[in-house]
Amino acid sequence: MNYNRAMQKILLAALATCALGMPAFAADISGSWTLTGDVVGNAISMKCAFTQKGATFSGTCTGGDGAAQTTGSVADNKVTFQHTVTRGQAYDLTYTGTLDAAGTAISGDIAVAGVSGTFSATKDALTAPDVAGNWTFTGDIVGNPVNMKCAFKRDGDKLTGTCAYSGAGESPTTGSVAGNKITFQNQAQSYDLVYSGAMDAAGTSLSGEIAVSGVTGTFSGTKDK
């Protein structure tokens, strides 16, 4: 990748992008949640595991009525999801709630069979997988591919290492770790790139957004075996 030429394209694209306005990215509710609620005296208690991709998510909620396949969506801090449970007969439940600013609590209403109830959910504490090791990343910034190999070391919430860009050499890299949220930054051809992403529960993949010169792109990576 010729970064001088590519970044010139990015800067030109930034003008058009800024004029149109950048889209808002949904909060990420991936992880394990503990949910309680009540519908006209009927208690609800479940453990839910969600995986989010873009503005939609899916997973399983498990409680006294067994496991229910769950799907939903996120728009800013508004969360909606639905599943079916069986208590003598099948009931379709729709949950509509608001995510707090920390991204660790949801509360709202339940709609089922013409009646309503309330619920609250808290995100379970995450035992973060270790980002330390060797990674292979690919990405795209307004049509310009990103390919790099990174070697990370972790010391508490601090991340250090080196990333080697294909065709652009090595770059010292620093960052931070907060649960499964990873942020790191480095340079390519004097341009500052900031990567913000989330690791999966297994600690083997990392994906998110790249910010550089006023525009954004996306990236994904896998931990080398």
N, C-alpha and C positions, 0 to 999 in steps of 0.2 A: 504494500500500500504506500503510495506517495503522499505523505502527510501534508507537505506544503500545498500541493495541488488540491488535495481532498479538503483541507481546512478552508481554503479559499471558497470552495463550493459551499461549505457549511455556513460560512459567514454571510454569503449572499442569500442562502436559503433562510437564514435567521431573520432577515428583514421581512420576508414574506410571511414567515411563521408568526413573528411578533404582531404583524398587522392583522392577522386572522385571529390571534389569541390562542394561547396554549390550553389544551383540555385539562380539566381537573382529574387527578388520579385518585381512585378509590382507596380508602384505608384498607389495610390487610388484616383480616380476622382469622387467618390460618392458625390452627393450633387446637388445643383441647380446652373445652369449656364445661363448667358446671352450671346447669340450668334448673331453676325451680319456678313453679307457677301455680295458679289456681284458676279453675273455670267452674263457676257456680258451685263451689264446695268440693270439687274434684281436684285433688292435689296432683301436681306434675313434678317429677324429679328425674333428671336425666343427665348423662354425660354425653357431650357432643364432641366429635372430632371433625374439624373443617379443613378443607384445602381450597384456597382461593386462586383463581386465574383471572386476571383482569378485574372486571366488575361482577363476576359470578363466582359462586363457590358450591361445593358439594361435600358430602360426608355422611356420617352415621350418628344418630342420636339413640342412646341405649338407656332404657329404664325398666320399670316394672312390667311394661307391656312388650318387652323385647327390643330388638334393634329395628330402627326405621331409617330407610334411605332418605337423605335430606338434601334439598337443593335450595339455593337462594341467590340474592344479589345485594350489592352494596352500592349506594349512591351518596357520595360525601360521607356523612355520619349516619345515614339512614340504612338500616339493615332489615331485609325481609327474607324469610325462609319458610318452607313448608314441607310437611311429611304426613304420612298416614299411619295411624295406630289402630289397633284392634282391641276393643273392650266389648265383647259380645258381638259387635259389628264394627265395620271399618269407619273411622272418622278422619276426615281431612282437616288438619290444623294449619293455620297460617299465622306466623309470628311477625309482627311489625314493631321494630324498636329503634332506639337511638343509641349509638356508640359514644361513650364518653371520650374526652380529649386525649386521655392516655391510651385508649384502645384496649382497655382491660375490662370493661363492663358494658353490658347492653341491658336496657329495660324498655318495656313497652306492653303491647296488647296481643292477646291471642284471639283469633276468630275461629269458631268451629260450630257447625250445625245450627247456625242462626243465633248463637249466643256468643258472649265474649268473656275474656278473663284477662289476667295480667301475668307477666313473667319478668324475671331478672336473671341475668347470666353473668358469671365472672370467669375471666380467662385464667386457667390454671398456670401456676408458676412453671416456667420453662427451664429445664436443665439443658443449657445450650450445648450443641455439638461443637467440637473443636475445629476452627477454621485453619489451624496450622497445617502446613503441608504444601504439596505441589498441585497447581490447578491449571486447567486449560480453559480459556475463555474465548467466546466469539460474540460479536455484537454488530449493531448497525446504527449509524448516525446519519440521518437524512440521506440514505442510499450509499453511504460509505462504510465498507466492512471494517470491523475491528477484529484482529486475531492476536492473542498474546498468551504467553506462558508465565505464570506467577509462582513464586516460592514465598510462602508466608510463615512468619513466626508470631506467636501470641504471648504477651506478658500481661496478665490480667485483662483489662479492657482495652489495651493498646495492641495495635497490629503494625508490624514492620515487615519489610521484605523487598523483593525486586520483581518487576514485571518486564518481560522481554516482548516488545511488539514486533510482529512480522514486518520486516523492511524498515524498522525505525529504531532498532537497538534497545538496550536495557534502560530502565528507569527506576530509581529508588522509589519505594512505595510506602506510605504510612496510612494508618486508618484507626478505626475504633470498632469495638464489638459491644453490643447491648442485646443480650439474649440471643435470638437468631438473626438480629438485624446487623448487617455488616456495611460499613462505609469506608472506602479507601480512595486515595487520590495519587496521581502521578502526572508526569509530563510526557508528551510526544511532540517532537519538533517545536518546542517552546510553548505548546498549548497545554493548559491545565485541564485535566479530565478528572471528574469526580464520579465515582461509582457508588450507588446506594442500592442495596439488595437484601434479600432474605434467604437464609439457608433452609433446606428441608430438614425434617426431624432426624433423618439418618446422617446428616452432615456431609452428604456426598454431592449435592448440587446447590448452586447459588444463582439467583437471577434477580434482575431489577433494572434500574435506569442509569443512564450515563448523562452527565451534564457537562457541556463544553461550549464556551463562547456564546452563551445565550440560547443555545438550542439543546434538545434532549434526544437521546436514543435509548435503545434497550440492549441488554446483554444477558448472557447465561453462561454458566461454567460448570464443569464437573471436576471433582477431586480425582487426581491420578491415583491409580491403585499401586 
